[in-house]
């Protein structure tokens, strides 16, 4: 080895191996493609090794590169965790907290919950990430996550705040036109709103012995907020959080026992971030607000 390579070179190397090309690595790292190419060439020169085969389709990692990739990837994760620990050591109640939650919670619950939180902590900036995917807290895609399932990563601090019932619901304008179903079998005669690619509703119905098929949903979407807005507009019968139905003018929960499993609500952060004063402050305030929301207590909207 001629000299110890700079970490930036290893970072570019790992990005090329993981992404398969210089251009994709450059997009991930936010630098130019020529810079990534120079990093790879410099790393090979510093190590005295050839790491990639140059092909017409790009750079192909050889066996040596693949052996080196695992410890480099591990080092990246360790550095990310070190950054988290440094973040947690900060005592200042300024700065930024990034919160991710489902699209429904983000759009219809969080705005009201954040009114008193902003009054308590005006110097803390909040970044909100509405997402129904599992954001990675360890890699700092979020500081705090509101999950509808129990997280399993050992690095996380989690708190189960309660459960949100899911009910069949419709707008009163739809029920005025089409009538209110009093039995499960009557749903087949109504315009039902359901998922497009996901079969979660159908699978649950089949457990109840109902022969529900995709064709029974005359309006379909996999976007939770859009499904809710379709129901709220009076376009048919769908499924929604009971709290949201109860607090939305014109919405009616239908008297049908479909035994729909409730949504668990978990508040989650990285254990090292839990020592950050600002993140702990927002975490505790969110826990209080969400608990009130789960139990049907009113908040600012």
KEDREN-974897 format. One record per atom (N, C-alpha, C): atom name; x negated, y, z. Coordinates in pm, whole numbers, padded with zeros to 5 digits. Atoms other than C-alpha are relative to their C-alpha. Example, Ala and Ser with C-alpha at 12.3 -4.5 7.8 and 13.67 -1.06 7.14 Angstrom:
2
PT   atom        u        v        w
PT      N   -00089   -00119    00000
PT     CA   -01230   -00450    00780
PT      C   -00090    00120    00000
PT      N    00082   -00119   -00006
PT     CA   -01367   -00106    00714
PT      C    00077    00109    00073
//
This chain:
301
PT   atom        u        v        w
PT      N   -00086   -00120    00000
PT     CA    00000    00000    00000
PT      C   -00088    00124    00000
PT      N    00081   -00121    00009
PT     CA   -00140    00335   -00098
PT      C    00027    00094    00115
PT      N   -00037   -00087   -00112
PT     CA    00053    00544    00160
PT      C    00143   -00033    00038
PT      N   -00136    00031   -00048
PT     CA    00371    00524    00365
PT      C    00100    00089   -00075
PT      N   -00096   -00078    00079
PT     CA    00666    00630    00144
PT      C    00089    00087    00088
PT      N   -00097   -00089   -00066
PT     CA    00890    00920    00243
PT      C    00137   -00067    00004
PT      N   -00130    00064   -00013
PT     CA    01236    00821    00365
PT      C    00093    00032   -00118
PT      N   -00085   -00036    00114
PT     CA    01401    01007    00074
PT      C   -00017   -00099   -00115
PT      N    00024    00098    00106
PT     CA    01240    00755   -00160
PT      C    00076   -00129    00029
PT      N   -00074    00122   -00038
PT     CA    01385    00461    00031
PT      C    00150    00021   -00018
PT      N   -00143   -00030    00012
PT     CA    01724    00631    00033
PT      C    00045   -00011   -00146
PT      N   -00032    00012    00142
PT     CA    01722    00663   -00345
PT      C   -00008   -00144   -00047
PT      N    00015    00141    00034
PT     CA    01598    00306   -00380
PT      C    00125   -00079    00039
PT      N   -00118    00073   -00049
PT     CA    01887    00173   -00168
PT      C    00124    00036   -00081
PT      N   -00117   -00043    00077
PT     CA    02140    00378   -00364
PT      C    00001   -00063   -00139
PT      N    00008    00062    00133
PT     CA    02016    00240   -00697
PT      C    00036   -00149    00009
PT      N   -00032    00143   -00016
PT     CA    02032   -00120   -00571
PT      C    00150   -00017    00025
PT      N   -00141    00015   -00037
PT     CA    02379   -00069   -00421
PT      C    00094    00037   -00113
PT      N   -00092   -00051    00102
PT     CA    02527    00119   -00718
PT      C   -00027   -00053   -00141
PT      N    00027    00064    00127
PT     CA    02353   -00054   -01008
PT      C   -00054    00089   -00110
PT      N    00052   -00088    00104
PT     CA    02236    00254   -01197
PT      C   -00050    00130    00064
PT      N    00050   -00129   -00046
PT     CA    02050    00582   -01162
PT      C    00111    00104    00009
PT      N   -00105   -00101    00002
PT     CA    02355    00786   -01253
PT      C    00096   -00017    00116
PT      N   -00090    00024   -00112
PT     CA    02580    00620   -00995
PT      C   -00067    00033    00133
PT      N    00074   -00033   -00122
PT     CA    02310    00653   -00729
PT      C   -00008    00151    00019
PT      N    00009   -00147   -00007
PT     CA    02270    01023   -00812
PT      C    00132    00060    00047
PT      N   -00131   -00052   -00044
PT     CA    02646    01081   -00772
PT      C    00022   -00024    00147
PT      N   -00019    00031   -00143
PT     CA    02648    00909   -00433
PT      C   -00084    00092    00087
PT      N    00093   -00077   -00082
PT     CA    02347    01104   -00306
PT      C    00016    00151   -00018
PT      N   -00017   -00142    00025
PT     CA    02449    01437   -00457
PT      C   -00126    00068   -00051
PT      N    00120   -00058    00060
PT     CA    02120    01487   -00640
PT      C    00000   -00037   -00148
PT      N    00001    00025    00144
PT     CA    02021    01476   -01007
PT      C   -00053   -00139   -00032
PT      N    00047    00131    00044
PT     CA    01961    01155   -01200
PT      C   -00152   -00003   -00019
PT      N    00147    00001    00012
PT     CA    01601    01254   -01292
PT      C   -00070   -00005    00136
PT      N    00062    00004   -00132
PT     CA    01527    01311   -00923
PT      C    00001   -00142    00055
PT      N   -00006    00139   -00047
PT     CA    01647    00959   -00837
PT      C   -00103   -00085   -00074
PT      N    00099    00075    00078
PT     CA    01435    00821   -01120
PT      C   -00142    00025    00048
PT      N    00134   -00031   -00050
PT     CA    01126    01004   -00992
PT      C   -00023   -00065    00136
PT      N    00013    00063   -00132
PT     CA    01194    00875   -00638
PT      C   -00035   -00148   -00014
PT      N    00025    00144    00019
PT     CA    01202    00516   -00764
PT      C   -00143   -00022   -00049
PT      N    00135    00015    00053
PT     CA    00880    00558   -00963
PT      C   -00106    00030    00107
PT      N    00094   -00035   -00107
PT     CA    00704    00727   -00668
PT      C   -00006   -00111    00104
PT      N   -00003    00108   -00098
PT     CA    00817    00451   -00431
PT      C   -00080   -00121   -00050
PT      N    00074    00114    00056
PT     CA    00682    00181   -00663
PT      C   -00151    00029    00003
PT      N    00143   -00035   -00001
PT     CA    00351    00369   -00689
PT      C   -00056   -00005    00142
PT      N    00047    00000   -00139
PT     CA    00325    00416   -00311
PT      C   -00015   -00141    00054
PT      N    00003    00138   -00049
PT     CA    00397    00047   -00247
PT      C   -00096   -00088   -00080
PT      N    00081    00083    00087
PT     CA    00191   -00081   -00536
PT      C    00077   -00121   -00051
PT      N   -00087    00110    00041
PT     CA    00489   -00294   -00643
PT      C    00095    00046   -00110
PT      N   -00109   -00025    00093
PT     CA    00732   -00316   -00928
PT      C    00129   -00051    00063
PT      N   -00124    00035   -00070
PT     CA    01087   -00315   -00787
PT      C    00117   -00022   -00095
PT      N   -00112    00008    00094
PT     CA    01307   -00290   -01096
PT      C   -00048   -00041   -00138
PT      N    00021    00027    00142
PT     CA    01321   -00434   -01443
PT      C    00071    00109   -00079
PT      N   -00060   -00103    00085
PT     CA    01381   -00161   -01701
PT      C    00070   -00069   -00117
PT      N   -00077    00062    00107
PT     CA    01662   -00281   -01931
PT      C    00077    00107   -00077
PT      N   -00079   -00095    00078
PT     CA    01881   -00120   -02194
PT      C    00120    00053    00078
PT      N   -00116   -00041   -00079
PT     CA    02164   -00104   -01940
PT      C   -00038    00072    00129
PT      N    00041   -00070   -00121
PT     CA    01954    00052   -01664
PT      C   -00106   -00076    00077
PT      N    00100    00064   -00086
PT     CA    01743   -00064   -01370
PT      C    00061   -00123    00068
PT      N   -00046    00123   -00063
PT     CA    01780   -00423   -01250
PT      C   -00097   -00036    00112
PT      N    00092    00031   -00110
PT     CA    01638   -00495   -00900
PT      C   -00055   -00143   -00012
PT      N    00058    00133    00001
PT     CA    01394   -00785   -00891
PT      C    00010   -00064    00138
PT      N   -00014    00072   -00127
PT     CA    01363   -01039   -00610
PT      C   -00065    00076    00115
PT      N    00065   -00080   -00106
PT     CA    01123   -00815   -00416
PT      C    00092    00112    00046
PT      N   -00090   -00110   -00035
PT     CA    01367   -00525   -00430
PT      C    00117   -00051    00082
PT      N   -00115    00053   -00074
PT     CA    01651   -00743   -00310
PT      C   -00039   -00038    00143
PT      N    00046    00031   -00136
PT     CA    01442   -00860   -00012
PT      C   -00017    00127    00082
PT      N    00023   -00126   -00071
PT     CA    01353   -00502    00076
PT      C    00130    00073    00032
PT      N   -00124   -00076   -00015
PT     CA    01710   -00375    00042
PT      C    00064   -00021    00137
PT      N   -00071    00027   -00127
PT     CA    01846   -00545    00355
PT      C   -00057    00080    00117
PT      N    00050   -00083   -00111
PT     CA    01605   -00385    00607
PT      C    00017    00150   -00023
PT      N   -00022   -00142    00027
PT     CA    01638   -00049    00432
PT      C    00144    00038    00031
PT      N   -00141   -00025   -00029
PT     CA    02018   -00072    00453
PT      C    00025    00002    00151
PT      N   -00011    00003   -00145
PT     CA    01988   -00164    00821
PT      C   -00054    00130    00061
PT      N    00058   -00125   -00050
PT     CA    01765    00139    00876
PT      C    00094    00117   -00024
PT      N   -00097   -00106    00027
PT     CA    02024    00364    00710
PT      C    00111    00000    00104
PT      N   -00107    00009   -00100
PT     CA    02292    00238    00948
PT      C   -00050    00048    00135
PT      N    00058   -00044   -00129
PT     CA    02059    00294    01244
PT      C   -00014    00151    00005
PT      N    00012   -00146    00005
PT     CA    01993    00652    01132
PT      C    00136    00067    00012
PT      N   -00135   -00054   -00012
PT     CA    02366    00712    01094
PT      C    00047   -00004    00145
PT      N   -00038    00010   -00140
PT     CA    02418    00588    01448
PT      C   -00076    00100    00086
PT      N    00079   -00100   -00073
PT     CA    02135    00811    01572
PT      C    00062    00139   -00015
PT      N   -00065   -00130    00022
PT     CA    02311    01110    01413
PT      C    00125    00012    00084
PT      N   -00120    00000   -00083
PT     CA    02630    01011    01593
PT      C   -00036    00024    00146
PT      N    00042   -00019   -00138
PT     CA    02444    00990    01926
PT      C   -00041    00145    00024
PT      N    00038   -00140   -00015
PT     CA    02296    01335    01867
PT      C    00123    00089    00004
PT      N   -00125   -00075    00000
PT     CA    02644    01465    01788
PT      C    00068   -00008    00136
PT      N   -00065    00019   -00128
PT     CA    02775    01317    02111
PT      C   -00069    00073    00113
PT      N    00074   -00069   -00106
PT     CA    02503    01491    02312
PT      C    00029    00149    00005
PT      N   -00029   -00142    00002
PT     CA    02632    01834    02216
PT      C    00109    00035    00101
PT      N   -00093   -00039   -00106
PT     CA    02814    02013    02498
PT      C    00094    00112   -00041
PT      N   -00074   -00119    00039
PT     CA    02957    02304    02306
PT      C    00142   -00033   -00042
PT      N   -00139    00021    00040
PT     CA    03336    02332    02262
PT      C    00033    00075   -00129
PT      N   -00021   -00049    00135
PT     CA    03289    02485    01919
PT      C   -00021   -00114   -00096
PT      N    00029    00104    00096
PT     CA    03217    02299    01600
PT      C    00125   -00056   -00066
PT      N   -00104    00059    00082
PT     CA    03434    02064    01395
PT      C    00030   -00141    00046
PT      N   -00043    00138   -00026
PT     CA    03635    01747    01461
PT      C    00080   -00046   -00121
PT      N   -00066    00056    00119
PT     CA    03745    01532    01167
PT      C    00095   -00113    00042
PT      N   -00104    00093   -00044
PT     CA    04070    01340    01217
PT      C    00062   -00067   -00122
PT      N   -00071    00070    00107
PT     CA    04213    01070    00993
PT      C    00121   -00072    00059
PT      N   -00123    00066   -00043
PT     CA    04564    00929    01018
PT      C    00076   -00040   -00125
PT      N   -00082    00039    00114
PT     CA    04824    00766    00796
PT      C    00065    00123   -00062
PT      N   -00061   -00114    00070
PT     CA    04992    00989    00540
PT      C    00125    00049    00072
PT      N   -00122   -00040   -00069
PT     CA    05321    00986    00733
PT      C   -00032    00076    00128
PT      N    00038   -00067   -00125
PT     CA    05162    01075    01069
PT      C   -00066    00134   -00031
PT      N    00071   -00123    00034
PT     CA    04937    01335    00903
PT      C    00094    00111   -00042
PT      N   -00088   -00102    00057
PT     CA    05221    01513    00726
PT      C    00120    00036    00087
PT      N   -00126   -00023   -00071
PT     CA    05516    01477    00964
PT      C   -00013    00002    00152
PT      N    00017   -00004   -00145
PT     CA    05375    01436    01316
PT      C   -00114    00093    00041
PT      N    00116   -00078   -00042
PT     CA    05030    01597    01332
PT      C    00020    00151   -00001
PT      N   -00014   -00146   -00003
PT     CA    05130    01953    01233
PT      C    00060    00051    00130
PT      N   -00061   -00043   -00126
PT     CA    05357    01983    01537
PT      C   -00089   -00027    00119
PT      N    00088    00034   -00111
PT     CA    05111    01807    01766
PT      C   -00119    00095    00011
PT      N    00121   -00083    00000
PT     CA    04829    02040    01664
PT      C    00025    00143    00046
PT      N   -00028   -00138   -00043
PT     CA    05008    02364    01761
PT      C   -00055    00026    00140
PT      N    00058   -00025   -00134
PT     CA    04931    02335    02136
PT      C   -00149   -00029    00007
PT      N    00143    00031    00000
PT     CA    04590    02181    02063
PT      C   -00080    00118   -00052
PT      N    00070   -00118    00053
PT     CA    04489    02482    01852
PT      C    00001    00114    00101
PT      N   -00007   -00106   -00102
PT     CA    04604    02712    02132
PT      C   -00100   -00027    00113
PT      N    00094    00037   -00106
PT     CA    04393    02520    02385
PT      C   -00145    00013   -00044
PT      N    00138    00006    00047
PT     CA    04081    02492    02168
PT      C   -00013    00079   -00132
PT      N    00001   -00080    00123
PT     CA    04080    02782    01918
PT      C   -00133    00000   -00073
PT      N    00132   -00004    00064
PT     CA    03704    02752    01851
PT      C   -00035   -00131   -00069
PT      N    00028    00129    00064
PT     CA    03721    02388    01736
PT      C    00073   -00006   -00133
PT      N   -00060    00016    00134
PT     CA    03778    02356    01362
PT      C    00041   -00146   -00018
PT      N   -00051    00135    00021
PT     CA    03983    02054    01258
PT      C    00004   -00031   -00150
PT      N   -00008    00050    00138
PT     CA    03938    01861    00934
PT      C    00094   -00121    00002
PT      N   -00102    00104   -00001
PT     CA    04237    01639    00853
PT      C   -00011   -00084   -00127
PT      N    00015    00094    00111
PT     CA    04215    01330    00633
PT      C    00121   -00093   -00004
PT      N   -00113    00092    00013
PT     CA    04556    01183    00543
PT      C   -00041   -00120   -00085
PT      N    00043    00118    00074
PT     CA    04481    00826    00440
PT      C    00062   -00124    00061
PT      N   -00052    00128   -00046
PT     CA    04644    00484    00461
PT      C   -00106   -00109   -00009
PT      N    00110    00095   -00002
PT     CA    04304    00318    00420
PT      C   -00078    00014    00130
PT      N    00075   -00001   -00126
PT     CA    04071    00234    00706
PT      C   -00131    00077   -00019
PT      N    00123   -00079    00010
PT     CA    03816    00517    00716
PT      C   -00105   -00056    00097
PT      N    00108    00056   -00077
PT     CA    03477    00414    00851
PT      C   -00054    00103    00099
PT      N    00045   -00095   -00102
PT     CA    03409    00591    01180
PT      C   -00151   -00003    00016
PT      N    00144    00010   -00022
PT     CA    03053    00459    01205
PT      C   -00078    00083   -00102
PT      N    00068   -00076    00103
PT     CA    02956    00624    00877
PT      C    00049    00143   -00008
PT      N   -00040   -00139   -00018
PT     CA    03117    00950    00991
PT      C    00098    00048   -00106
PT      N   -00107   -00046    00086
PT     CA    03405    00955    00744
PT      C    00111    00065    00084
PT      N   -00091   -00066   -00094
PT     CA    03605    01060    01052
PT      C   -00059   -00011    00139
PT      N    00041    00006   -00140
PT     CA    03538    01140    01418
PT      C    00105   -00072    00084
PT      N   -00112    00060   -00073
PT     CA    03882    01032    01543
PT      C    00096   -00057   -00103
PT      N   -00097    00063    00090
PT     CA    04125    00792    01377
PT      C    00125   -00037    00078
PT      N   -00128    00048   -00052
PT     CA    04493    00734    01446
PT      C    00038   -00119   -00087
PT      N   -00019    00124    00074
PT     CA    04543    00372    01344
PT      C    00136   -00062    00029
PT      N   -00123    00076   -00019
PT     CA    04856    00162    01293
PT      C   -00030   -00149    00016
PT      N    00043    00137   -00030
PT     CA    04661   -00152    01382
PT      C   -00114    00010    00101
PT      N    00105   -00001   -00102
PT     CA    04414   -00252    01651
PT      C   -00138   -00011   -00066
PT      N    00135    00009    00055
PT     CA    04054   -00173    01546
PT      C   -00079   -00107    00073
PT      N    00075    00112   -00059
PT     CA    03807   -00455    01607
PT      C   -00150    00027    00011
PT      N    00143   -00026   -00007
PT     CA    03465   -00291    01570
PT      C   -00044    00025    00144
PT      N    00047   -00010   -00138
PT     CA    03264   -00320    01891
PT      C   -00049    00140    00034
PT      N    00056   -00133   -00025
PT     CA    03118    00030    01847
PT      C    00108    00103    00034
PT      N   -00109   -00097   -00012
PT     CA    03462    00190    01888
PT      C    00063    00000    00138
PT      N   -00086   -00016   -00118
PT     CA    03657    00325    02184
PT      C    00143    00007   -00052
PT      N   -00138    00003    00049
PT     CA    04024    00243    02133
PT      C    00098    00009    00116
PT      N   -00106   -00012   -00101
PT     CA    04343    00322    02322
PT      C    00135   -00023   -00067
PT      N   -00133    00029    00053
PT     CA    04685    00172    02251
PT      C    00099    00097    00065
PT      N   -00089   -00104   -00053
PT     CA    04933    00459    02288
PT      C    00146   -00045    00006
PT      N   -00138    00046    00002
PT     CA    05252    00267    02216
PT      C    00038   -00049   -00138
PT      N   -00048    00054    00126
PT     CA    05464    00138    01931
PT      C    00111    00088   -00057
PT      N   -00102   -00078    00070
PT     CA    05680    00314    01671
PT      C    00097   -00096   -00070
PT      N   -00097    00087    00068
PT     CA    06002    00127    01574
PT      C    00022    00043   -00144
PT      N   -00034   -00024    00140
PT     CA    06081    00096    01203
PT      C    00146   -00041   -00021
PT      N   -00143    00027    00017
PT     CA    06448    00116    01103
PT      C    00041    00023   -00145
PT      N   -00059   -00035    00130
PT     CA    06655    00104    00784
PT      C    00071    00134    00014
PT      N   -00055   -00135   -00013
PT     CA    06768    00458    00711
PT      C    00044    00054   -00135
PT      N   -00046   -00069    00120
PT     CA    06946    00680    00461
PT      C    00045    00139    00038
PT      N   -00051   -00134   -00024
PT     CA    07049    01041    00424
PT      C    00152   -00005   -00001
PT      N   -00146   -00001   -00010
PT     CA    07406    01126    00513
PT      C    00067    00028   -00135
PT      N   -00058   -00027    00131
PT     CA    07462    01252    00157
PT      C    00014   -00128   -00081
PT      N   -00009    00129    00070
PT     CA    07388    00905    00019
PT      C    00113   -00083    00060
PT      N   -00103    00081   -00066
PT     CA    07611    00736    00277
PT      C    00140    00053   -00030
PT      N   -00130   -00057    00035
PT     CA    07893    00978    00195
PT      C    00044   -00047   -00139
PT      N   -00033    00047    00136
PT     CA    07874    00866   -00169
PT      C    00025   -00149   -00006
PT      N    00000    00144    00019
PT     CA    07817    00496   -00122
PT      C    00051   -00080    00119
PT      N   -00044    00072   -00118
PT     CA    07934    00409    00228
PT      C   -00117   -00052    00081
PT      N    00103    00049   -00091
PT     CA    07742    00272    00527
PT      C    00006   -00152    00011
PT      N   -00001    00146   -00012
PT     CA    07643   -00098    00516
PT      C    00006   -00041    00148
PT      N   -00017    00047   -00138
PT     CA    07752   -00282    00833
PT      C   -00061   -00138    00021
PT      N    00061    00132   -00007
PT     CA    07592   -00618    00752
PT      C   -00119   -00003   -00095
PT      N    00121    00007    00081
PT     CA    07255   -00713    00606
PT      C    00032   -00033   -00145
PT      N   -00034    00042    00136
PT     CA    07418   -00879    00305
PT      C    00051    00115   -00086
PT      N   -00052   -00114    00076
PT     CA    07578   -00547    00206
PT      C   -00110    00086   -00062
PT      N    00110   -00079    00055
PT     CA    07233   -00401    00135
PT      C   -00019   -00028   -00149
PT      N    00019    00036    00140
PT     CA    07229   -00586   -00197
PT      C    00086    00086   -00094
PT      N   -00089   -00083    00082
PT     CA    07510   -00357   -00318
PT      C   -00040    00147    00001
PT      N    00045   -00139   -00012
PT     CA    07310   -00043   -00243
PT      C   -00128    00024   -00078
PT      N    00128   -00038    00060
PT     CA    07024    00148   -00402
PT      C   -00106   -00006    00109
PT      N    00104    00015   -00102
PT     CA    06725    00033   -00203
PT      C   -00133    00056   -00050
PT      N    00130   -00061    00029
PT     CA    06389    00210   -00189
PT      C   -00107   -00087    00066
PT      N    00102    00089   -00055
PT     CA    06085   -00013   -00147
PT      C   -00135    00020   -00066
PT      N    00137   -00011    00049
PT     CA    05723   -00075   -00234
PT      C   -00011   -00054   -00142
PT      N    00023    00039    00139
PT     CA    05587   -00119   -00583
PT      C   -00087   -00125   -00007
PT      N    00092    00114    00011
PT     CA    05279   -00342   -00571
PT      C   -00004   -00084    00128
PT      N    00004    00073   -00126
PT     CA    05295   -00439   -00203
PT      C    00127   -00085    00017
PT      N   -00115    00088   -00026
PT     CA    05520   -00732   -00106
PT      C    00032   -00012    00149
PT      N   -00017    00009   -00146
PT     CA    05523   -00655    00269
PT      C    00147   -00007    00040
PT      N   -00143    00000   -00036
PT     CA    05898   -00580    00284
PT      C    00064   -00131   -00044
PT      N   -00057    00124    00051
PT     CA    05987   -00880    00070
PT      C   -00041   -00119    00087
PT      N    00049    00110   -00083
PT     CA    05769   -01114    00278
PT      C    00074   -00006    00134
PT      N   -00072   -00001   -00127
PT     CA    05939   -01002    00600
PT      C    00145   -00044   -00019
PT      N   -00140    00040    00026
PT     CA    06286   -01039    00446
PT      C    00011   -00150   -00017
PT      N   -00005    00145    00020
PT     CA    06205   -01394    00342
PT      C   -00014   -00076    00130
PT      N    00008    00062   -00132
PT     CA    06109   -01476    00702
PT      C    00136   -00001    00069
PT      N   -00134   -00007   -00058
PT     CA    06462   -01371    00795
PT      C    00100   -00085   -00079
PT      N   -00089    00083    00081
PT     CA    06602   -01605    00532
PT      C    00073    00076   -00107
PT      N   -00066   -00081    00101
PT     CA    06696   -01327    00290
PT      C   -00071   -00016   -00135
PT      N    00059    00018    00133
PT     CA    06641   -01375   -00083
PT      C   -00023    00134   -00067
PT      N    00029   -00133    00054
PT     CA    06510   -01025   -00139
PT      C   -00109   -00011   -00106
PT      N    00098    00000    00109
PT     CA    06323   -00968   -00466
PT      C   -00034    00144   -00037
PT      N    00046   -00132    00041
PT     CA    06133   -00677   -00616
PT      C    00108    00073   -00079
PT      N   -00102   -00060    00083
PT     CA    06421   -00618   -00857
PT      C    00111    00067    00081
PT      N   -00104   -00062   -00082
PT     CA    06648   -00527   -00565
PT      C   -00035    00144    00036
PT      N    00041   -00138   -00028
PT     CA    06444   -00208   -00513
PT      C    00012    00080   -00129
PT      N   -00022   -00079    00121
PT     CA    06576    00039   -00767
PT      C   -00092    00121   -00008
PT      N    00104   -00102   -00002
PT     CA    06320    00299   -00660
PT      C   -00120   -00060    00073
PT      N    00118    00066   -00056
PT     CA    05963    00182   -00591
PT      C   -00118    00096    00005
PT      N    00123   -00078   -00013
PT     CA    05649    00349   -00465
PT      C   -00084   -00060    00112
PT      N    00089    00044   -00107
PT     CA    05345    00248   -00261
PT      C   -00050    00118    00083
PT      N    00037   -00118   -00077
PT     CA    05302    00606   -00135
PT      C    00105    00022    00109
PT      N   -00095   -00008   -00111
PT     CA    05458    00625    00211
PT      C    00073    00134    00006
PT      N   -00066   -00130   -00006
PT     CA    05526    00998    00199
PT      C    00103    00015   -00112
PT      N   -00097   -00009    00109
PT     CA    05696    00970   -00138
PT      C    00124   -00084    00030
PT      N   -00114    00083   -00037
PT     CA    05914    00684   -00015
PT      C    00091    00074    00098
PT      N   -00078   -00075   -00098
PT     CA    06021    00898    00279
PT      C    00077    00113   -00066
PT      N   -00068   -00111    00066
PT     CA    06101    01194    00056
PT      C    00114   -00049   -00091
PT      N   -00109    00058    00080
PT     CA    06309    00971   -00175
PT      C    00121   -00031    00088
PT      N   -00110    00029   -00094
PT     CA    06511    00854    00125
PT      C    00065    00130    00045
PT      N   -00050   -00127   -00052
PT     CA    06543    01210    00259
PT      C    00081    00077   -00105
PT      N   -00072   -00069    00107
PT     CA    06666    01332   -00081
PT      C    00136   -00064   -00029
PT      N   -00129    00064    00020
PT     CA    06961    01093   -00060
PT      C    00005   -00095   -00118
PT      N    00004    00087    00117
PT     CA    06844    00856   -00332
PT      C    00025   -00147    00032
PT      N   -00026    00139   -00032
PT     CA    06899    00535   -00140
PT      C   -00036   -00034    00143
PT      N    00032    00051   -00133
PT     CA    06829    00319    00165
PT      C   -00144   -00051    00002
PT      N    00138    00045   -00014
PT     CA    06472    00266    00281
PT      C   -00032   -00029    00144
PT      N    00045    00036   -00135
PT     CA    06267    00199    00591
PT      C   -00098    00107    00048
PT      N    00079   -00113   -00048
PT     CA    06109    00463    00812
PT      C   -00016   -00008    00152
PT      N    00021   -00007   -00145
PT     CA    05979    00542    01161
PT      C    00125    00057    00067
PT      N   -00123   -00041   -00067
PT     CA    06274    00573    01399
PT      C   -00011    00143    00052
PT      N    00019   -00136   -00052
PT     CA    06128    00892    01554
PT      C    00018    00103   -00110
PT      N   -00010   -00092    00112
PT     CA    06104    01056    01214
PT      C    00145    00013   -00046
PT      N   -00142   -00002    00037
PT     CA    06461    00959    01128
PT      C    00079    00083    00100
PT      N   -00078   -00066   -00105
PT     CA    06592    01087    01462
PT      C   -00021    00151    00003
PT      N    00030   -00143   -00009
PT     CA    06425    01428    01429
PT      C    00015    00073   -00133
PT      N   -00017   -00062    00132
PT     CA    06507    01494    01061
PT      C    00148    00024   -00027
PT      N   -00142   -00030    00024
PT     CA    06838    01672    00991
PT      C    00056   -00079   -00118
PT      N   -00068    00072    00106
PT     CA    07080    01464    00787
PT      C   -00036   -00146   -00013
PT      N    00042    00139    00011
PT     CA    06897    01134    00833
PT      C    00076   -00087    00100
PT      N   -00080    00092   -00082
PT     CA    07086    00833    00974
PT      C   -00071   -00136    00007
PT      N    00050    00136   -00018
PT     CA    06944    00510    01119
PT      C    00118   -00096   -00013
PT      N   -00111    00091    00028
PT     CA    07161    00222    00995
PT      C    00013   -00108    00107
PT      N   -00024    00098   -00107
PT     CA    07322   -00023    01241
PT      C   -00023   -00144   -00046
PT      N    00034    00133    00050
PT     CA    07141   -00329    01102
PT      C   -00122   -00052    00075
PT      N    00113    00058   -00073
PT     CA    06915   -00558    01304
PT      C   -00085   -00083   -00095
PT      N    00088    00069    00095
PT     CA    06638   -00647    01061
PT      C   -00127   -00053    00067
PT      N    00115    00050   -00077
PT     CA    06386   -00729    01336
PT      C   -00134    00037   -00067
PT      N    00123   -00047    00064
PT     CA    06119   -00518    01165
PT      C   -00106    00023    00108
PT      N    00105   -00022   -00101
PT     CA    05789   -00530    01358
PT      C   -00034    00148    00013
PT      N    00035   -00142   -00017
PT     CA    05705   -00189    01509
PT      C   -00145    00026   -00041
PT      N    00137   -00041    00030
PT     CA    05393    00004    01414
PT      C   -00074    00028    00131
PT      N    00083   -00031   -00116
PT     CA    05126   -00006    01683
PT      C   -00077    00129   -00028
PT      N    00075   -00126    00016
PT     CA    04958    00330    01742
PT      C   -00124   -00007    00089
PT      N    00128    00006   -00071
PT     CA    04590    00322    01838
PT      C   -00078    00127   -00029
PT      N    00088   -00116    00016
PT     CA    04367    00623    01898
PT      C   -00144   -00049    00016
PT      N    00132    00062    00010
PT     CA    04007    00548    01807
PT      C   -00109    00103   -00027
PT      N    00119   -00078    00033
PT     CA    03664    00707    01809
PT      C   -00122   -00087    00025
PT      N    00123    00073   -00024
PT     CA    03304    00592    01812
PT      C   -00042    00020    00146
PT      N    00033   -00009   -00144
PT     CA    03177    00517    02163
PT      C   -00104    00108    00028
PT      N    00099   -00105   -00022
PT     CA    02882    00756    02121
PT      C    00064    00138   -00014
PT      N   -00068   -00128    00016
PT     CA    03109    01037    01999
PT      C    00087    00033    00120
PT      N   -00090   -00021   -00114
PT     CA    03325    00991    02307
PT      C   -00065    00088    00105
PT      N    00070   -00086   -00097
PT     CA    03056    01177    02504
PT      C   -00008    00144   -00048
PT      N   -00003   -00137    00049
PT     CA    03092    01486    02284
PT      C    00118    00072    00066
PT      N   -00105   -00073   -00070
PT     CA    03289    01745    02480
PT      C    00116    00037   -00092
PT      N   -00108   -00043    00088
PT     CA    03480    01874    02180
PT      C    00081   -00118   -00053
PT      N   -00074    00116    00050
PT     CA    03565    01530    02045
PT      C    00083   -00063    00111
PT      N   -00077    00054   -00113
PT     CA    03669    01408    02390
PT      C    00122    00089    00028
PT      N   -00111   -00092   -00025
PT     CA    03885    01720    02431
PT      C    00113   -00023   -00100
PT      N   -00102    00021    00103
PT     CA    04066    01666    02100
PT      C    00060   -00140    00014
PT      N   -00048    00138   -00019
PT     CA    04091    01290    02164
PT      C    00106   -00006    00110
PT      N   -00094    00003   -00112
PT     CA    04261    01342    02501
PT      C    00127    00078   -00032
PT      N   -00118   -00079    00034
PT     CA    04491    01613    02366
PT      C    00088   -00074   -00102
PT      N   -00076    00080    00095
PT     CA    04593    01391    02073
PT      C    00072   -00115    00070
PT      N   -00061    00111   -00074
PT     CA    04659    01104    02313
PT      C    00127    00047    00071
PT      N   -00116   -00054   -00070
PT     CA    04895    01323    02516
PT      C    00113    00031   -00097
PT      N   -00102   -00037    00096
PT     CA    05076    01457    02212
PT      C    00063   -00119   -00070
PT      N   -00051    00118    00068
PT     CA    05109    01122    02037
PT      C    00086   -00085    00093
PT      N   -00080    00075   -00097
PT     CA    05237    00955    02353
PT      C    00139    00062    00013
PT      N   -00129   -00069   -00006
PT     CA    05509    01219    02376
PT      C    00082   -00027   -00126
PT      N   -00068    00027    00127
PT     CA    05592    01167    02008
PT      C    00057   -00142   -00003
PT      N   -00043    00140    00001
PT     CA    05613    00789    02048
PT      C    00124   -00020    00087
PT      N   -00112    00017   -00093
PT     CA    05854    00823    02340
PT      C    00115    00098   -00030
PT      N   -00113   -00080    00045
PT     CA    06075    01065    02149
PT      C    00013    00135    00066
PT      N   -00005   -00132   -00060
PT     CA    05988    01379    02342
PT      C   -00030    00104   -00108
PT      N    00011   -00098    00108
PT     CA    06015    01694    02132
PT      C   -00133    00074    00005
PT      N    00119   -00082    00012
PT     CA    05720    01895    02009
PT      C    00026    00103   -00107
PT      N   -00015   -00105    00101
PT     CA    05667    02202    01790
PT      C   -00006   -00063   -00139
PT      N    00001    00054    00136
PT     CA    05745    02134    01423
PT      C   -00011    00116   -00098
//
